[in-house]
Structures are given as C-alpha cells and as structure tokens.
Amino acid sequence: MDVMPLLLLVAGSAAIAAAARRTPVPAPLLLVAVALAVSYVPGVPEYTLDPHVVLPLILPPLLHTAATDSSYLDLRAQLRPVAMLSVGYVLFATFVVGWALYVIVPGMPLTAALVFGAVVAPPDAVAATAVARRVGLPSRITTILQGESLLNDATAITAYRVALAAAVGEGVTWAEGIGEFLLAAVGGVLVGLVLMAPIHWLRTHVKEALLQNTLSLLIPFVAYAVAEQLHASGVLAVVVVALYLGHRAWEVDFATRLQEEAVWKMVAFVLESAVFALIGLQLPVVLRGLGEYEGIDAAWYALAVFLVVVASRFVWVYPATFLPRMLSARVREREENPTWKGPFVIAWAGMRGVVSLAIAFSIPLTMHDGEEPFPQRNLILFLTFTTVIGTLVVQGLTLPPLIRVLKFPGRDAQTETLAEANAQAQASRAAERRLDELLTDERNALPAPLADRLRTVLERRRNAVWERLGQANPITGESVDDTYRRLSREMISAEREVFVRLRDGRYIDDEMLRTLLRRLDLEEAAAFREAA
C-alpha cells in the first residue's frame, strides 16, 4: 500500500489550514480553493473519495468532537428549532430538490432525482461549526446550527437509503420507507442510550490516563459500528453517546481531561483539514465521468440546482421559525421573540460538505438486476460536487460580512465575567469550608506554611476573575491578569534554563530533567488557565 499520497494529503491540508489562520479567509474555503487548483497540477496523485472510508472512519470522530464540545442543556433548550431543521428541513429539501431535478433534467427518473435530493439535503457539520466559530455568531444561533449539523446526517442517510432502494428497483413502499426511517432513528438513539452509561463507567474506573484516552478514541467508532450492525443510525448513536460523555466529563480525572482535550483538538484539526482538501481534489474524478452532460447544459443544471438548494432553505426556515409562535402560546412563553435577522443567517449558513459527496459516491453503478446502469449517476455526482463547492464558496465567503452588516449584538463580556466571578466565589467559599473541616482532623495536620499555601492558591483563583474587570496598566496597557501571566512565564522560563544547564553539565540525567520540566509545564498551564 502506497502511503505517500495519504501523507501528502494530511501534511498539505494541515499546512494550508495553518496558513489560513493568518488570512481573513476561513480555512475550509482556502482548503477547497487550493485543492481545486492542485488537482490539475501534473504529478499530483488522484484522490478518489471512498464512502467506505469517510462514513465509518471520518464522520464518527468529527461528530464526536463536535457533540462533546456542544452543550446538552443548550441543545435541549433549542430542541424544537433543531428538530425542525435536522429532520423537517432535510426531508423537505429531499423532496423539493429532487422534484426540481426531475423537472429540469430531461429523462431523469423521479426516484433517482430523490436520491440526489437526499444526497444534498444535509448542511455539513464541519462547515457549519467551522464558520460559526470564526464569525462569532450569537450563542442561540450557534447552538441551533450545531444541533442541526449533529443530527441531520442521520436523517439524510436514512432518506437516501429509502430513495435508493426505490430507485434501484427493490420495490419499497411508502409504509416500508417510513418504517425504515423510524427504525434507524429510534434504533440509533436506543443504541446510544444503551452504550453511554457503560462507556462512562469505564472512563471513570480506568485510572490510567493513557488507557482512558485510548478508550476515548475508540468510542465514536464503536458506537457507529454497533448501530450500523443493527441497521440503526450510527450517526445518532455517536451523537447521543458524545453528548452524554461531554455533559458528565467533570466526573473523569483531570489528567484524562487535559490529555483528551489536546488529543481531540489534534484529531479534529487533521480530519477537518483533510476533509475540505478532499472535496477540492474530487474535481478531475467528477469531470472525467460526466460523459454526455458537458458545457452549457451541465452549467445550467448546476446553477439551477444551486439556486433551488439555497432558496428551499429560506422557504423552510422562515415559516418554521414564525409559524409555531403564531400557533402556540407555549412556544411564545418559552422562547424569545426572534427578529428576521436570525432566521436569515440560519438560512444562509446551509453549506454542504463531504458527507454529501461521500453519499453520492456510494450510489451503485447498476440497478438491482446488476446489468442496467444507474440512471444519470455521473450527472448526480457532478451536481453534488458543484452544489458543495457553490455553497462553500458563495455562502461561506459572504457569511462573515453578512453578519457584520446585520450587526448582531455581541456577547456581553462584562456580564459573563461577573457570572464567572460569582461562580468562582461560591466554589471558593465551599473549598475554604472544606479545608477548615479537614484541618481540624489530626490525620490531616499540616505545617502552617503549607496550610497557608493552600489558602493562598484558593484566594488567587478567587481573585483572578475579578481582576479581569480591573484597570489596565497605564504604562504597558496590560491588565493585572496579563501581567501576572507574563511574570509567571518569565519565572518558569528562568527555572527551565537552569534545569537544562544542569542536565548539560551532567549534574542531573535526562529522566530527572523530564520530571522537572513536566512539573514546570503543569504550573505554567495552571497559570495560563487562571488568567485565561
């Protein structure tokens, strides 16, 4: 097996994503643009997107990291709009886009057109969260987009399977299709509910951080594989487990949390970068198989489908936002009154991504009899590709300036800091009471300097948040917070240089140096987190 193309893909995409951080262009868009250009450079390996790799091996960890970073409580509070988008909109888009393709393309069977509708129906989880993080959307809109992107793949994949069975001639009835959809949805949730408690129990009882993080890396693949084996939704199983683990992450020891955060950030960065690069690299593969659909016809179909995809989201989002409020007093009581701006951004943030391409590439070459070719398969691949590229470029590039023009109210940093300070003050008082209780027991006797040190650390943690609200240094412009962090780092750097000099002089060995440096690293991390 030639691993060089894979190494080139990972290294190249990571380098481009890192470079994007120094530009105003979001990393997903720069990755796609560069990959499109690179795909025609002589000597570049051909990367064919394999659905058997993307769906079971790339999608689960991306969903897992997005779900663990999400808030279960926030998602529950926004469950109605999330469900309206992740289920209602995906099914609506499947039928609307499929019907439009059936009308636009002569000779396109309706069943094959519905397969395409299901393929391009779900906005992409990676694209939505990447752009939302970059532009700083209001928390409610971000929660809705994240919740939609976590759950809509399950709806789309199930709708695709039902439409594909009808398209290839397996004789699926409407009742059977609805039954399969419910089985996949309910089954995926049940698998997640069954797995989440035993997995969390393992995480809290395996005491070695290295083993716990190995388990963490396996969790999304196990959840996805178990659900798929039972013909349930692997996507929903992964999301349910990840939301539960994220909600109860505080029960895992600190070493695991520190390692886990670093590991999953790296995994997400590498996979997200590679995924968007793969999208751009598919251009030669897609164009080579286009066949009879070339030139003006292909361009017209692509433009028409793109417009239908974008317009259908607006057609769904606005009624789904305002009609429930008109019809239900309970909704009006529980949810704040939205303006037209929020739904507009949600509708415009419907970028498609790698999941659509992976599903499209999984369309079989032939019908159920194994002889007749699948109708217009190459055209479906081409239109999926142009829809993904079109939404990423057009909507992805215009979303940040659109949000700036609409002038959404920013997060109230002072209010958030006050809330954090009050929470820290309550926790510090509880910790102080607990310390006093423990020190009354002779078994916990400590010399006075060490007991005072515990109280000093606690006081520093309590005051650090309040200091963020203080005045800046008139000379340097630094806050007290920043000055504390800078001085801590300077002191630690001085210690580190001495340790290295002692190692070089053979006064201590490398093993002792690593022990001492790790201690300093933890102190530096603690100082940074207190000031962050």
PyMOL commands that set and color helices and strands:
alter all, ss='L'
color gray80, all
select helices_A, chain A and resi 4-20+27-38+51-69+72-77+79-104+110-120+125-135+139-167+174-205+209-229+234-247+249-251+254-281+283-288+295-327+329-334+341-348+354-361+377-406+413-439+442-444+448-467+480-504+510-531
alter helices_A, ss='H'
color red, helices_A
deselect
rebuild
show_as cartoon
